[in-house]
């Protein structure tokens, strides 16, 4: 009986010491708040690109026109350095959401620039199309697509 009581007191003592340590490793509320962001897309006109900040990085939200969608869908995979179909990069064809960091050296590409009317990196000339796919230049990969979900027809949650 004494052995069981000693073991129980020891377990409570270990728990009392370990719990604060484990609890301190959890992210605080301000960090959790930064892990996602919600965007009202109702005021973004077709053809417009809006840049929002998520986890300290720019995210491009592009409301694509029917012509931009058609061009992106018609691109042959053989023309792409990092082949992905447009459908693999979007949840709804009219909305493209990508992280605005060039995959070459981390610069921020400029929108509505370059021969494909997508983005062009001012640092080393990487060119991305209207689907954020690398078309020319030193960047090895497409612009990254973050995790996102449409909460409603006019609200998107990134992260």
Beta strands, then each sheet from edge to edge (+ up, - down):
strand 1: 37-40
strand 2: 49-54
strand 3: 57-63
strand 4: 95-99
strand 5: 110-113
strand 6: 118-120
strand 7: 127-128
strand 8: 134-136
strand 9: 148-150
strand 10: 155-158
sheet 1: 1+ 10- 9+
sheet 2: 2+ 3- 4+
sheet 3: 5+ 6- 7+ 8-
end
